[in-house]
Each structure stands twice: as structure tokens, then as C-alpha cells.
Amino acid sequence: MKQYQRAALALVVAKLEFGDNKSNIYDYNENAYPQISGNVNQHEAKLYDYQRSVIFEGRNTGREFNLYDYGHSEFISLKKKGVKKYEGYHYGNSSYFEITISGSTLSFYDLGTGQYYRFS
């Protein structure tokens, strides 16, 4: 999974957990705020990545979000697994990921890379 896809997913989770008024997210691995913005609610996510000029969006099926990255033509699933915990599957890389929230920090574990990534 690409780092900007992780950032978009982290922003979706942050908006679901902290409210849609959360306008951006800090990427500790890139030491920057990704240029991604948009709206997220319990039914749908619509984000725009200004750096790539790409839409990242999807709908909640009732079980999970089915998201699509138009820049790479890749599907990504995201579902809540418990209190402050999400997991999903990146179909482009055939790999799972987990996102856990502690305070205002999101810890993103990408099983494809075997590494943690932090956002807030």
C-alpha cells in the first residue's frame, strides 16, 4: 500500500471517530500534513487528494466501507472491529491492515510491509 493511501484511510478513520470537522491529519512518517480533504460520515467517504489530483471515495455497505482509489484503480475495504479499532484489506496488494486509536494518535499497522505508521 502506498503511504498516501494509508494517510487517506487514517483520515477516514479520524473523521469517523472524531467527527467530520477533523479537517486534516499529520503523517509522522512523512513529517507533513498530506494534501487530502473531504467529507466522511457513517454512510460514505468522499476525499480528494490534491497532491495526486485523485478522488478517494466509497460507501458503507452496513458491514464495511468499500473504498476506491481512482488514481490506482484499487479497492480497499475498511470496517470497525471494536472500540477504537479498525481493520481492512487492500485488494491491490492483497494485504491486510489494522488501525488503532489511542488519544488523538492513529497507529496504522500494514501487514504487507510489516511496519507501523503513525498519524494524528
Order of alpha helices (4+ residues) and beta strands (2+ residues): alpha-beta-beta-beta-beta-beta-beta-beta-beta-beta
